[in-house]
């Protein structure tokens, strides 16, 4: 059982990294942002990707806690 949970944690972590990298916008986004940054609402694919990333983050935390508890 512990092996399955560990494998699931690894898969979710890889998917989480991929979705975060897909959200990167432009090359000018530095550590502190830029002075001309505009804020807008997410729409379409961007919103879906954001929600998927949040879901993966929650799943990752839950699986990691389960892995620690029962592993």
C-alpha positions as CSV (number, residue, x, y, z in Angstrom):
1,X,0.0,0.0,0.0
2,X,2.8,2.4,0.9
3,X,4.5,1.8,-2.5
4,X,1.3,2.7,-4.3
5,X,0.9,6.0,-2.3
6,X,4.6,6.8,-2.9
7,X,4.2,6.3,-6.6
8,X,1.0,8.4,-6.7
9,X,2.9,11.2,-4.8
10,X,5.6,11.1,-7.4
11,X,3.2,11.2,-10.3
12,X,1.2,14.1,-8.8
13,X,4.4,16.0,-8.1
14,X,5.6,15.7,-11.7
15,X,2.1,16.8,-13.0
16,X,2.2,19.7,-10.5
17,X,5.6,20.9,-11.8
18,X,4.4,20.6,-15.4
19,X,1.3,22.7,-14.7
20,X,3.2,25.4,-12.9
21,X,5.7,25.6,-15.7
22,X,2.8,25.9,-18.2
23,X,1.5,28.9,-16.3
24,X,4.7,30.9,-16.7
25,X,4.0,34.2,-18.6
26,X,6.6,36.0,-20.6
27,X,10.3,36.3,-20.1
28,X,10.1,39.6,-18.3
29,X,8.6,38.2,-15.1
30,X,11.4,38.6,-12.6
31,X,11.5,37.8,-8.9
32,X,9.7,40.9,-7.9
33,X,7.6,41.5,-11.0
34,X,7.7,44.6,-13.1
35,X,6.3,48.1,-12.6
36,X,4.0,47.8,-15.6
37,X,2.3,44.6,-14.3
38,X,-1.4,44.6,-14.9
39,X,-3.9,42.4,-13.1
40,X,-6.7,40.7,-15.0
41,X,-9.1,37.8,-14.5
42,X,-8.3,34.4,-15.7
43,X,-10.4,33.1,-18.6
44,X,-10.7,29.9,-20.6
45,X,-7.8,27.6,-20.7
46,X,-5.8,29.7,-18.3
47,X,-8.5,29.5,-15.6
48,X,-8.9,25.7,-16.1
49,X,-5.1,25.3,-15.8
50,X,-5.1,27.4,-12.7
51,X,-7.9,25.3,-11.1
52,X,-6.2,22.1,-12.1
53,X,-3.0,23.3,-10.5
54,X,-4.8,24.1,-7.3
55,X,-6.5,20.7,-7.3
56,X,-3.1,18.9,-7.9
57,X,-1.6,20.9,-5.0
58,X,-4.4,19.8,-2.6
59,X,-4.1,16.1,-3.8
60,X,-0.3,16.3,-3.4
61,X,-0.6,17.5,0.2
62,X,-3.2,14.9,1.1
63,X,-1.2,12.1,-0.4
64,X,2.0,13.3,1.3
65,X,0.2,13.3,4.7
66,X,-1.3,9.9,4.1
67,X,2.1,8.6,3.0
68,X,3.7,10.0,6.2
69,X,0.9,8.6,8.4
70,X,0.7,5.1,6.9
71,X,4.1,4.8,5.3
